[in-house]
């Protein structure tokens, strides 16, 4: 079994991806100077609002999903024992 390892198995490549994503994130936030969007609410005029608001909402959705999973989770034996 001589399989070629996946390119994401190397930590060096994972670090490169993280750095690339961070560069894209920073460039996206800095692009706010080049493309000014008219704010609908006063808080939208804060620099980088879309970035940190998006991050906060994403984190809130993850926390909500974890709490919802605790409420909706069923035990492994919910449907009874299997007859194998």
C-alpha positions in Angstrom: 0.0 0.0 0.0 2.1 2.8 -1.3 -0.2 5.8 -1.3 1.0 9.3 -2.0 0.3 11.6 1.1 -2.2 14.3 0.6 -0.8 17.8 0.3 -2.6 19.0 3.4 -0.9 16.3 5.5 2.3 18.4 5.6 2.2 21.1 8.3 4.2 23.5 6.1 1.3 23.6 3.6 -1.3 24.1 6.4 0.8 27.1 7.7 0.9 28.5 4.1 -2.9 28.3 3.8 -3.4 30.0 7.2 -1.0 32.8 6.2 -2.7 33.1 2.8 -6.2 33.3 4.4 -5.0 36.0 6.8 -3.5 38.0 4.0 -6.8 37.9 2.1 -8.7 38.9 5.3 -6.4 41.9 5.9 -6.7 42.9 2.2 -10.4 42.7 2.4 -10.6 44.8 5.5 -8.2 47.4 4.0 -10.3 47.5 0.8 -12.9 49.4 2.8 -10.8 52.5 2.2 -11.0 52.0 -1.5 -14.7 51.2 -1.7 -16.6 53.2 0.8 -20.1 51.9 1.5 -22.7 54.3 2.8 -23.8 53.2 6.3 -27.4 52.5 7.0 -26.8 52.7 10.7 -24.2 54.7 12.7 -22.3 51.6 13.8 -21.6 50.6 10.2 -19.3 53.6 9.9 -16.8 52.0 12.3 -13.7 50.8 10.3 -13.8 47.1 9.9 -17.4 46.7 11.0 -18.3 44.1 8.5 -15.3 42.0 9.4 -15.8 41.9 13.1 -19.6 41.8 12.9 -19.3 38.8 10.6 -16.9 37.1 12.9 -19.1 37.7 15.9 -22.2 36.4 14.2 -20.4 33.3 13.0 -19.1 32.6 16.5 -22.7 33.2 17.9 -24.1 30.7 15.4 -21.5 28.1 16.5 -22.4 28.6 20.1 -26.1 28.4 19.3 -25.6 25.2 17.4 -23.7 23.6 20.3 -26.5 24.5 22.7 -29.2 23.3 20.3 -27.3 20.0 19.9 -27.4 19.5 23.7 -31.2 20.1 23.7 -31.9 17.9 20.7 -29.4 15.1 21.3 -30.8 11.6 21.7 -29.1 8.7 23.4 -27.5 6.0 21.2 -30.2 3.6 22.3 -33.1 5.9 21.4 -34.5 3.5 18.8 -33.9 0.5 20.9 -31.5 -2.4 20.4 -30.7 -3.6 16.9 -31.4 -7.2 16.1 -28.2 -8.2 14.2 
